[in-house]
Amino acid sequence: MNELLKALYDNFYEKLPAAEIKAEIEECHQVLIDRLEKPERRLVLHIIDCKDQIAEDLSIDSFIAGFRLAMRLSQELNMYDEGRPTRPVWSEEDAL
């Protein structure tokens, strides 16, 4: 089930434009390249990659939790309408 929800997330989620932040990241990355030796650069980049992975995982988990909540609310609303069971939107009689 989570794979289906992840596919929905991938299909519908649109990343926010972040041109200013991306430019700042690139500028800081260039400063690190200039100031740090290769082992230290790798360590810093590894930390950044791990933080990015955490942010992505949290985003997916949040989407899945919101989707599940919406489905539960939808089920509740379909089963209850002002204290009485709801009538289906259409029935076989309507189709004739």
Buried (B, 14 or more C-beta within 10 A) or exposed (E): EEEEBEEEBEEEEEEEEEEEEEEEEEEEBEEBEEEBEEEEBEEBEEEBEEEEEEEEEEEBEEBBEEBEEEEEEEEEEEEEEEEEEEEEEEEEEEEE
